[in-house]
Amino acid sequence: MRLKAWGHDGYRILMNLPISHIGGACDVTCTGLVAGGGIVFLEAFDAQETVRLIDERSVTALYQVPTQLQMLLTAADQMDANLTSLQAICWSGARAPGPLVESLARRFPGKLGTDYSMTESVAPITLTPLMDDTEVLQRTAGWPAMGREVRLDGQSSEVLVRDENLMLGYWKREEETRAAIDQDGWLHTGDIGRFEDDGTLTLIGRTKELFISGGYNIYPAEIESVLEEHDEVAVAAVVPRDDPLWGEVGCAFVAALPGANLTGQELKTYCRSRLANYKIPKQFIIEPELPMLPVGKIDKATLRAKAASPANTKIGN
C-alpha cells in the first residue's frame, strides 16, 4: 500500500527505528525489501547521524514520527546538509504540527506523505499520496487504504477497520483479542475520528487517553493540536493529573523551537482564544525537549509521573 502511494525508482530507505517494533520490522524494513531497494541501518535514532547518512548513502525515503522529523530539520540546518536525494518524506504515529509541515513543504515540495496505522492493523488504515497540500497533511490522516473497510462506530465515533490483513490476535490473550476484534471481524482501534467532506479521516483523540475534568470529556490530542499550531512550539503533550476540585485537570508539556521565549501565561492566553475554557490546561511546563520512547513517540508515562510530582505543581503556571 505504501509503495503504491510513495514508491519511486532507486528506492533506498533509512531504518533508525527499533527492529523489534512493527515500525522498524515491517513499515520500514519489509517495505524496502518488497521495493527491491536498499536499506540503510542505524542502530538507534540520532538526528545528526541520520542526516549524515542520508547525504552519504543517497537515501531516497524516510518514514519517521513527527518528533524525529523536527529534530532532523534542526540538525540539517546546523550541519548545512542538502538532503537532495530524498524523494519521499513520510510520517506516522502522530499528527505533524502545522509549522513542521510547512517547513517540510518548503524544503521538499510534492514529496510529503502521512499514514495512520497501528500494530494490530499491520498495514496502513488511511494514508495520503505524496503531495504538498499542507492543509490535508496537517488536518487529516489521509484516505482509507485500498482494499480496507474503514468506518466509525455509530455511537462513540471510534475508528473500526476490517480486512484479511489484520492481526490474528494477541498471543495467549483470548479475552483481549475478543475485545479488540469483534465477532464481525472489525478491529476496534481505540481512536476517535471523523470523516471530512473530501473523504479524509481526522483523528480527534484516543479513548485510553481521555480524561474527565469537572464532568467534561477531554481528549489531549485536540489540545496538543492547538498548541502545536503556535509559531514557537515544536511539540506538545498533554496529560492529566489529579485535582481535588475538578477530579482531573490537564497538564501541558511544551518544547519550544530554537530561539523561542515562551511563557506559560502566553500559552494559556493563546489557548483561551481557541479552546473551550474547560479544555485549557491548568498547568504549562516548558521544557528544552520532551522524553521520547525508542520508537520516536513522546513518553507520556514519564510525563504523567512528572505532572503528579509535587515539585512541579507550580512550574509554568
N, C-alpha and C positions, 0 to 999 in steps of 0.2 A: 504493500500500500504506500509506504513512504517512498520507495523508489519510483513509483509511477508519478508521485507528486513532486519529488525533489531530486530525481535522478539526473545524471549528466554524464558526458564522456569523461574518461580518465578518473573515475571515482576513487578518491582516497580520503578516508575519514580518520580523524584522530580520536583515540579511545583513552580518556583520562578518568573514567568512572569506575567504581568497584566492579570487578568481573563477577562477583557473587550476586550482584543486583541485576534485575531484568534490563535496566537501562544500559548497563555495560555489556552483559552477556548476549542480549537479544537485539535491543534497539540500535546499538552501535555495531557490535562485532558481527552478528548474523547478517545485518543489512549490508555490511561491507563484503561479506563472503558471497551473499546472493548476487550482489552487483558485479562480482568478479573483479573487484577492485582491490586497493591496498588498504591496510590498517596500520596506523602508526600508534604504538602503545606507549603510554606514560603510566608509571606505577601509581601515581596519585596526582590529584589536581594541584597544579602550581601555575598561577597565571603567567608569570614571565617565561617559564619553561614551555608552556603551551604555545605562547606567541612565538618563541624562538623556533619551535618545531614546525609550526605552520609555514613559516618562511623557508626554513632549511629543507623540509621534506615536501614542499609544494602541496600541502594539504588542501583538498578541494571542498570538503564537507565538515561541518561542525554540528553536533547535536548536544546541547547543554541545557542546564537550567538557567533562568534569567540572571540569578546572582552571579554565576560564573561568567556570563557574557559581559556583565557590568565590570567585573574585575579584569576581564581580558581587554576591554576597550581602554581602561585606565593604564594597564601595563603596556599596551601597544603604543599609546601616546608617549609614555615615559621612555620607551625603547626606540621610538621613531621607526616602528615596523610598518611595512607596507601592506601585508596580508592580501596581496593582489591575486593569489592563487585561489582564494575561496570563491566557490560558485554557489554554495548553499549554506546559510546560517540559520539554524532551526533550534527551537527550544520547546521544552515540555516541563511538566512538574509544577508549574505555577504560571500565573499571568505575568507578562512582562510589563513593567512600569512604562507609562507613556514617554517620559524623557529618554529612556533606554531605547524604545522602539524608534523614536525619531532620530536618535543618534545613529542607530544601525542603518536606518533607511537612507540617511545622507551618505553614509560610507559604502553601503552595499545595496544600491538601488536594484529592485527586482529580484533580489536573492534571498529574501526572508520567508520563513515558514514557521508554523507552530502546529502542535497537535495536543490532544488530550487523550491520555492513556493511563493505564494502571496495570499492576502486575497481573491481577485477575482477568483483565480483558485481553492480555497477551499483545494484541495488535492495537493500533490507534482506534479510538472510539469516534473522534472527529479530527479533522485536520484541514489545513489550507494548502493550496498550491504555493509555489514560490511566487512572491508578489511584493509590491511596495505600497499597498493600501494600508496605511498606518491605522486608519480607523478600525478596519476589520481585525488587524493584528493586535491592537490594544484591547478592543472591546470584547472579542469573542475567542472561542477555541476552534473555530472553523466549522465545516460542514460534516455531516455523518460520513464515515468512511465507506467506500464502495463495498456493497455486499453485507453491510451490517444493519440490523434493525436497531434504531435508537429512538426512544420515546421518553416522555416524562410521566411519572405516576400522577394520576388524576387528582389526588388529594394533597400529597406532600411536595410535588414537583421534583422528586428525586429522579435522577437520570438512570434509565434502565437500558441495557443493551443485550442483544441476543444474536448469536450465530454459532457456527460449528467450531470457531476458533477460541472460545473461552476456555479458561482453566477447567479441569475435571473436578477439582475440589481441593480443599485443604488436607494435607497429609494427616490421616488418622484423627480428623476433627469433623466428624459427620454432622454434629449439631451446627457448628459454624458454617459448614458448607450449605446445609439446608437454609440457613438464614441468608446466605449470600446469593444463592441461585434458587429461585422458586420452582414450583412444580411444572410451570410452563416454560422453563428454561431461561427466564430473564435474570440477568445479573443485576443485583441492586448495588449501585456504585457507592452510595453514601454521599454523593454530591447533589446539590440542589441547583437547578438550572432553569433557563427559559429559552425558547426558540424565538429568534428575531424574524422580522418580515422577510429577510433575504434567505432564511433557512439556516443561518448560522446559530450555534449554541453559545449562550453566555452562561458561565458558571457563577453562581451567586455565593455559594459557601458550602461547607461540609456539615452534615448532620452531627458528626462527632465533635466538631469544634464549636457548635452552637452553645451559647451560654445565655442565661436568663438574668436580667437586671431589672428589678422593680416590676416583674411580671412581663417584661417585653423580651421577645426573642431577638438575639443579636448574633449576626454572622460576621466573624472577624474579617473575612475576605472582602466584604464590602467596604469596611473602614480602611483596610490596607490599600485597596484600590484608590481611594480618595487621597490618602496620604502620599502615595507614590506619584500622584499627578503634580505634587508640589515641585517647583523648579529646582529646589535644593535638596530633595530627598532621593537617596539612592535606592533604599529598600526599607520596608516597614513590616513589622509583625505585631499583631495584637493578640494578647492572651488575657484570660480572666483572672482576677484574684478575689478572694473573699472580702465581703464588706458587711459590717453589722447592720447597716440601714437597708441597702439595696439587694443584699444576698450575694451578688457578684457584680463587679464593675470591670470595665476594660482598662488594660494597661498597655500602652503603645510603646514599643521599642523601635527607634528610628536610627538608621545610619545615614549621615549626610554625605552629599557629594563633596569631593575635594574643594577646599576653599570656602565652603558654606559656613554660615554663622547662625545656626538655627537655635531657637529657644522653645521651651515647652509652651509658653504663652502664645507665641506666634502660631504654633501648630494648632493649638486649641481654637484660636480665632479663625484660622483657616478652615478648620472642620465645622465650625459653627455656621458658616455660610453654605455648607454643602451637605450636612447630615442633620437628621432629626436630633434633638437635644439628648435623648436617651442613648443614642449611639456614640456620642462623643466620649472618647476615653477619659477617665478621671485622672489619669496619670500619663505623662510623656517622659520617657527616658531616652536621652540622646547618647548614642554610643559611636565610637570610631568605626566599628564593624559589628555585625551580628554573628553569633555562633552558627556554624554550619555542620550538617551531617556529612559523612563521606560521599553521599550521592549528590551533594551540592544544594540540598534544601536547607532551609533555616531550621535550627534545632529548637523547636518550640517547647520541648520538655525542659530544657535548660532555662529558657526564658520564663516559663511558668514558675519554676523554683525561685528564680531571681525576683520575680514580681511579688512572690509571697514573703520574701525576706524582709524583716522589719527595718533592716538597714537601708532599703530602697523605697520606703513608703512615701518619702517626700522629695525624692530626686526628680527633677524635670517638671514639677508642677508649676 
